[in-house]
Amino acid sequence: MYLGKVIGPVVCSVKDPTLEGRKLLLVRRLPGGPAVVAIDSVGAGAGETVYVCRGREAAFAFKPQEVPTEATVVAIVDVIDRQ
């Protein structure tokens, strides 16, 4: 799991039927890491800082349905307190 910044939406004309109606986002890992395509489970938008879950656990946000995903946005970050 890591923090990321939503770059923008990803539009697909053809996708797995279990992904129909689900929003895909391009998320860049902070600070300045690579970008991944993640399924949005919380209603995030471009420019927001989000918490991304990767791996097998990424599909848990959609249980009991099986969703083929490697990355899921599971939270929108309001504040980061760096002390």
N, C-alpha and C positions, 0 to 999 in steps of 0.2 A: 504494500500500500504506500501511496505517496501523494504529495500535493502536486497539482497541475493547474495550468491556465487554459481555459477553453479558447481555442483559436477561431472556431466556427463550426457550422454544421457540415455533415457529409451526406450527399444525396446519392442514392443508388436506385437505378431503374429496375434492377433485378436483384432479389435477395432471398435468403432462406425464408420459407413461409412463417417460421416462428418469430422472425424479426419484423413482420408486417406491423405497422402502427407504432413501432418503436423509433425514437429519435437517436441518430448516430452523431457523435461529436468528435472533432479532431482536438485532442488535448496534448499540450506540450508539458512535459515534466519540468518541475521547478527545481533548481534554478538552471534554466537554459539547456535542458536535456532534449532527448528525442521526442517526437510526436507519435501518438498512437490513436487509433480509432476506438472509441469507447461507447457503449450503450448508456444512455442517460436514464437513470431511475428516479431522479429527483426534480427534474424541470430546470436544469442549468442552461445558461445562455452564454453567448460570446462575451469574452472579457472577464468572466467570473473565475475566481480561484476555487478549485474543487478538490475533493478527496477521491482518489481513484483506487479501486481494488483490482488486483491482477490475479491471474491464474484460475484454478478451479473454483476458488471462493467467489470469483466475479459473477458466476451464475446464480449464487445463493440469493441475490436480491430479487430474483424472479420466481422463487419456489412457490408452488410445486411444479410449475412449468419448466421444462428443459429448454434453455436458451443457449445457443452456441456462441459463447463470448469468451474473450481472453481479458477484456478490461471493461469495468463498469464504473460510472460516476455514482458514488453512494452518498455524497454529502456536498453541500455548498458551504464554503468557509466564509464566515462573517468577519472574524478578526484573527490576526496572528499576533500574539504578544511575545516579542523578543526581548527577554530581560537579560 
